[in-house]
Amino acid sequence: IDLMATYAALTGAEIPADTAEDSFNILPVLLGQADLPVRKYTLHETDSLKLAIRQGDWKYLDHKGSGGNNYLHGVMRNYSVPDSAPEIPGQLYNLATDPGERKNLVAENSKVVRVLKAKLDRFQ
């Protein structure tokens, strides 16, 4: 979460040029005043300590798997979904139509995979 730039916007504080270079003010989003996404894409770490990238409705994970999860213990076991194709080398999901990440679309959307993988590779 981009807290530094957002807090600065809330308080009117100036952020030094060499501080929080990757922080964006998300206040317009929180106030419902944003017409466009604050970022072109976002990166995050997955449960398996790999990087994933999200752009618009698309989410790409550059490691094996295809849906499912690893909820094998405790309360989360009730929400366990088996991995339907564990040897596929990457994972691509359209979160608008599949928020549960159950259908891996890597094979059907190679262009989206190439674009997102290229962006992700710059950070690894």
N, C-alpha and C positions, 0 to 999 in steps of 0.2 A: 504494500500500500504506500502511496506517495504522500507520506505525512508531512515531511519537512516543507515542501513547496505549498502544500495546502494550508498548513498552520501559518506560514508566512503570509499567505493571501488573507487569511482570517484576521490576523493581527496587524497587517500593514508593515510587517518587518521586511527588511532587505536581506537576501541571502547572498553571502560573498560568492564571487564567480567560481572559486575553487571548492565550493561546498555543495553537496547533493546534486552533482551534475546530471544524474539520471532521474531526478525527482521532477514530477509534473504536478501542477496544481489541478486537483480533481474536484475542486469546489463546484465548478459549473455542472459537473455530472451529478454530484450529491444534491444540488438544488434543482435538477431537472432542466437546466438551461443549456446543455451541450447539444449541438447539432451533429457533431462528428465525434468519433472516439478520441480520447485523450492521447492514446498511443497507437501507432500503426500496428504493433504486435506486442505480445508480452511473453516473457520467458518465466518458467518456474521449474522447480525441482520435483521430480516424481517420487513416489514411495520407494522406488528402487535406486534413488539417488542419481538418476539420469536427468538430463534437461528435456523439457518439452516446450513447444512454441504454440501460441494461439494467435490467430489473426482472423478477425471477424468471427464467423461461425465455426471455422476450422480449428482443430487441435491436432498437432502432430507430435508423436513420441518416437524417437529414433532408437527403439529397441524392440526385441521380439515380443509377440503377444497379439491378441486380437479380442479385445473386450474382456469381460470377466474381471475378477478382482481376487484378492487374496484374503477375503474375510472368512477365515476358517475357525476363529475362536470367539468366545464370548457373545455379547449381544449382537455384534455385527454379522455373526454366522447366518442369521435369518435373511440377510441381504446378499448372500454369496451368489455369484454368477460364475459359471464355469468358463474358462478360456476356450473359445471354439476353434482356434487355429494357433497354437502356441509357437509354431516355427516361422510365422510370417515375420520378416525382418524389420518391420516398422508398423506403426499404428496411426491411422488417420480417422478422425471422427467429425461428423457434422453435428455440433452441439445444439443447433436449432431443431434438428429432427431426431436426434439421438442423445439427449442429455445424460443418459445412463452409460454411454460409451459401450454399447453392446455389439454394434456392427462395425467392424474394421473395413474402411473404404479404400485402403491402399491400392488394391488391384484395380478398382474402378476409377481412380482419380490420380493417375500418375503425374499429371501436370501440377496439381496442387502439392503433391508430395515433393516434387523437384524444387518448387519455389520455397516451400517451408523448410525443407532439409538444407538447402543452400544458405538460408538465413541462420538456421540453427548451427550449422557447421562453423560459421564465423565466430561463434561464442564458445566453442568447445576446444 
